[in-house]
Amino acid sequence: MENFVLDFGILRFAQLGGALFLTVLFLQSGLDKIFQWTGNLSWLKGHFSKTPFKTSVPILLFIVTLFEVAAGLFSGIGAISILVDGSLGFAALGGVLAMFSLGLLFTGQRMAQDYEGAATLASYFALVLLYLFLLHS
């Protein structure tokens, strides 16, 4: 086992771990939005009722969902690519889409004055930036 870890490389394991983490995070979040669309839409309409986004909630929810599912799918394909041939292109694309997804979500939380939610997203954003750096290393 030790030889496998050393042969595969610690950096490669970190890259694989990041890709798997983003796969779970964004596929779960995006699929939850799809399968619980009505409940999410209802909650978000209330959450954004006092913001400039109040009339755009359905289209914004669709856009965020699209970005999240894409981030999760490309991260998952990236994890497989890392295992199969060590290529990082799909993983990087998943990371970039994750960064944009979190930027959209963070903007929404700040506009809704949900500073606690925004702070949580900021920690995820920092992890994605670290992950992108690891992919570049």
C-alpha positions as CSV (number, residue, x, y, z in Angstrom):
1,M,0.0,0.0,0.0
2,E,2.8,2.4,0.9
3,N,4.4,1.9,-2.5
4,F,1.1,2.6,-4.2
5,V,0.7,5.9,-2.3
6,L,4.3,6.9,-3.2
7,D,4.0,5.8,-6.8
8,F,0.7,7.6,-7.3
9,G,2.0,10.7,-5.5
10,I,0.7,12.7,-2.6
11,L,-0.1,15.7,-4.9
12,R,-2.1,13.4,-7.2
13,F,-4.0,12.1,-4.2
14,A,-4.8,15.7,-3.1
15,Q,-6.0,16.5,-6.6
16,L,-8.2,13.3,-6.7
17,G,-9.5,14.1,-3.2
18,G,-10.5,17.7,-4.3
19,A,-12.2,16.4,-7.4
20,L,-14.2,13.8,-5.4
21,F,-15.1,16.4,-2.8
22,L,-16.5,18.8,-5.4
23,T,-18.3,16.0,-7.2
24,V,-20.2,15.1,-4.0
25,L,-20.8,18.7,-3.0
26,F,-22.1,20.0,-6.3
27,L,-24.0,17.0,-7.6
28,Q,-25.8,16.6,-4.3
29,S,-26.6,20.3,-4.2
30,G,-27.6,20.6,-7.8
31,L,-29.7,17.4,-7.8
32,D,-31.4,18.5,-4.6
33,K,-32.5,21.7,-6.4
34,I,-33.8,19.6,-9.3
35,F,-35.7,17.0,-7.3
36,Q,-37.0,19.5,-4.7
37,W,-37.5,22.4,-7.2
38,T,-40.9,23.6,-5.8
39,G,-39.7,23.7,-2.2
40,N,-36.4,25.4,-3.0
41,L,-38.1,27.9,-5.2
42,S,-40.7,28.7,-2.5
43,W,-38.0,29.2,0.1
44,L,-35.8,31.3,-2.1
45,K,-38.6,33.6,-3.1
46,G,-39.1,34.4,0.6
47,H,-35.3,34.6,1.2
48,F,-34.9,37.2,-1.6
49,S,-38.2,39.0,-1.2
50,K,-36.4,42.2,-0.1
51,T,-33.7,42.2,-2.7
52,P,-33.3,43.3,-6.3
53,F,-33.4,39.6,-7.2
54,K,-37.0,39.1,-6.0
55,T,-38.6,38.9,-9.5
56,S,-35.7,36.8,-10.9
57,V,-35.6,33.9,-8.5
58,P,-36.8,31.2,-10.9
59,I,-34.3,32.0,-13.6
60,L,-31.5,32.5,-11.1
61,L,-32.3,29.2,-9.4
62,F,-32.1,27.5,-12.8
63,I,-28.7,29.2,-13.6
64,V,-27.2,28.2,-10.2
65,T,-28.6,24.7,-10.6
66,L,-27.0,24.4,-14.0
67,F,-23.6,25.6,-12.8
68,E,-23.7,23.2,-9.8
69,V,-24.6,20.1,-11.8
70,A,-22.0,21.0,-14.4
71,A,-19.4,21.5,-11.7
72,G,-20.2,18.2,-10.1
73,L,-20.2,16.3,-13.4
74,F,-17.0,17.7,-14.6
75,S,-15.3,17.2,-11.3
76,G,-16.5,13.6,-11.3
77,I,-15.2,13.1,-14.9
78,G,-12.0,14.8,-13.7
79,A,-11.6,12.3,-10.8
80,I,-11.9,9.4,-13.2
81,S,-9.4,11.1,-15.6
82,I,-6.9,11.6,-12.7
83,L,-7.1,7.9,-11.9
84,V,-7.0,6.6,-15.5
85,D,-4.3,8.8,-17.1
86,G,-3.4,11.6,-14.7
87,S,-5.0,14.3,-16.9
88,L,-6.3,17.3,-15.1
89,G,-8.3,19.2,-17.7
90,F,-11.8,18.0,-16.7
91,A,-10.9,18.4,-13.0
92,A,-9.8,22.0,-13.6
93,L,-13.0,22.8,-15.6
94,G,-15.0,21.3,-12.6
95,G,-13.1,23.5,-10.2
96,V,-13.6,26.7,-12.3
97,L,-17.4,25.9,-12.5
98,A,-17.4,25.3,-8.8
99,M,-15.7,28.7,-8.3
100,F,-18.4,30.4,-10.4
101,S,-21.2,28.5,-8.6
102,L,-19.9,29.6,-5.2
103,G,-19.5,33.2,-6.5
104,L,-23.2,33.2,-7.6
105,L,-24.3,31.7,-4.3
106,F,-22.2,34.1,-2.3
107,T,-23.6,37.1,-4.2
108,G,-27.1,36.0,-3.4
109,Q,-26.4,35.4,0.3
110,R,-24.8,38.9,0.6
111,M,-27.8,40.5,-1.2
112,A,-30.2,38.7,1.1
113,Q,-28.1,39.9,4.0
114,D,-27.5,36.3,5.1
115,Y,-24.0,37.0,6.3
116,E,-23.7,33.7,8.2
117,G,-24.6,31.7,5.0
118,A,-22.1,33.9,3.0
119,A,-19.4,33.2,5.5
120,T,-19.9,29.5,5.1
121,L,-19.6,29.8,1.3
122,A,-16.4,31.8,1.7
123,S,-14.7,28.8,3.3
124,Y,-15.8,26.6,0.4
125,F,-14.6,29.2,-2.0
126,A,-11.2,29.2,-0.3
127,L,-11.0,25.4,-0.6
128,V,-11.8,25.6,-4.3
129,L,-9.1,28.2,-4.8
130,L,-6.6,25.9,-3.0
131,Y,-7.8,23.0,-5.2
132,L,-7.2,25.0,-8.4
133,F,-3.8,25.8,-7.1
134,L,-3.1,22.1,-6.5
135,L,-4.2,21.3,-10.0
136,H,-1.8,23.9,-11.3
137,S,1.2,22.6,-9.3
